[in-house]
């Protein structure tokens, strides 16, 4: 039986970087095929080739055994290939059925009939969705469902899912992955692009692992396990990291007492009469569900927002690693050197009166990217050309370059893969070991527990200091507790 | 990169002139004669260059520098025309008032006292006129695109009011002001209409170029324009302040352009003093990619086109406004070339890989 989708000997070069090196990828009919790889391993590029977004330098593509040329997403769709991107592509002001009809090219002259058709299709695909809801009112999980429904409505028999769980909460992700396996019954073949081992092991039949643009492993999922896959994924890197000595807490450098901060933006609660302290040399983990005051607390400590009530004493200097790398921490269209100038302000060594000594900036940038192992072609490279993990390394490097007494980090592993996240954890621990008070919020509770010495739970803007060694269950229960008033 | 930009701009000029030639032929004009008149008007003689092109380039360069400064900092100043007039009105008033009083000092003392005050007053007026949109933006969140644009009409009306009222010439016949006394005039190159404002414009261009490249303040300006959020969070830059200063600085330069036009070229205020310098200045700045040194080049280019256009009207009977066809075509061609280049760059860069 021919493969549903067959990519043979695909190579693609971007400038001096080889993204894909003679990659062959076979998707069998009706299977769920996990495509694993770290950020930058080439999995996105490979799928863009399959969806006509990137043209390969060499290699051939066949759908159901018939050779095809995919010059654009339109041609890919015509060949029965549908792609669900990481970002949502629905029109938020329209209803579910309108979005589906728009993508599938259905006539909308009789709304009732179309809505019914969408409803039937959703039932059939096991993707329960009310056709008449407005998209902007849907949760992230339902929006994701709509994206898949649109692809199926457009007669896709091959589904390419690009890291579908990255925008979902853990519960939503679990539910969504469950639905993928149900597609097999519809004769749909699925590629699940991911960097999470658990997802691949949970739902896939077959797995292909990419590293540095080459296939390093391929085979049925039942013949492998997490350990083997991790080794394929990361290469010959030791996964067990050296244990750092337990911290020796120093002086109190952050002391918040009855601290209140007005909420930032819409939604969320702000911070209400929070009391806690942080000592030099320890990592304080802030555990909270989105919008419970963590952003307000961290930004107040960083001196970026006004304190509305109570008192806050912080030993300067404070460095912040903002959550949004691409819009808050870096200017993508600036070079690495320029971003360093941005982050260091007026007290930097290259500032002489009103002047910037650019040769000095470039020399120090090169030194910094080497010391922090930022993979970059040089100090004149644009920040947006770095991978997410390397951007974060640069941001943390710049923050530490300010020689802070307090380092505040907002969800610093967001969007990073396993290895890059581990790097960030290690860097935070090492920073604390060097005598800095590290205050970090991580959306993932397991990550937080792995990296923090002590946890402060924020629930509806109220802080609870946990004793060291508090159980995951106790912390989780407190995070979920509603407002006390 | 620079050669490429020059080449594409050169190609754009050729295409623009070509489009004009086609349009003229279709409307029954002698395109060859018209273009020849244009060329002679702009480059035909030393006099054409010194008296027609360069004097026109001065306000265009000054305004272009101002627009570049504002746009760099993310402030969309569409009100250079109004700021130019604010400068022109104030320069006229100060020049006439002071000239009459300090004239007794005699040359060169009178000029040393009066001329700088005239120009500074023009700068101040430009700042005040740009200050209104700054206040509206920071206080009430009014978009500066709208407020600066609308204030152009207010300034033009103010000129009408002035030249028929307080600043009207002594005989009260013509809608224009008296001529400025010698002490309030910028020195001219003997025998031409070229005045010292050119040196001022070139110095300011160089200064702004150094400011943007080498100073921390210039860096903060660029950061605010390119990435306002990161500038505020990672750079801890007061972006509202940078915005305000960029727009005020822009107003200062446009005001200076107005002052220099009165004090160096016309010596009197009248309606339609500016043939749209404030708007052409936007094209001058954008075509130069906001680079102060390149603005000298694009300012000269537009000045040559407009000087040529006057000659074309005089010598070939073709309305001067036909030159807008050339200007518009150049802008469109350059924008298309840019879009194409970006598209190709994106293709080459592809995805995250």
Interface residues (C-beta under 8 A of the other chain):
Chain A: X12 X14 X15 X17 X19 X20 X39 X40 X42 X44 X45 X48 X53 X54 X213 X304 X320 X322 X324 X327 X328 X329 X330 X331 X332 X333 X334 X338 X339 X341 X342 X343 X345 X346 X351 X354 X355 X356 X358 X385 X387 X395 X398
Chain B: X214 X215 X216 X217 X219 X223 X226 X227 X229 X230 X231 X233 X234 X235 X236 X348 X349 X350 X351 X352 X353
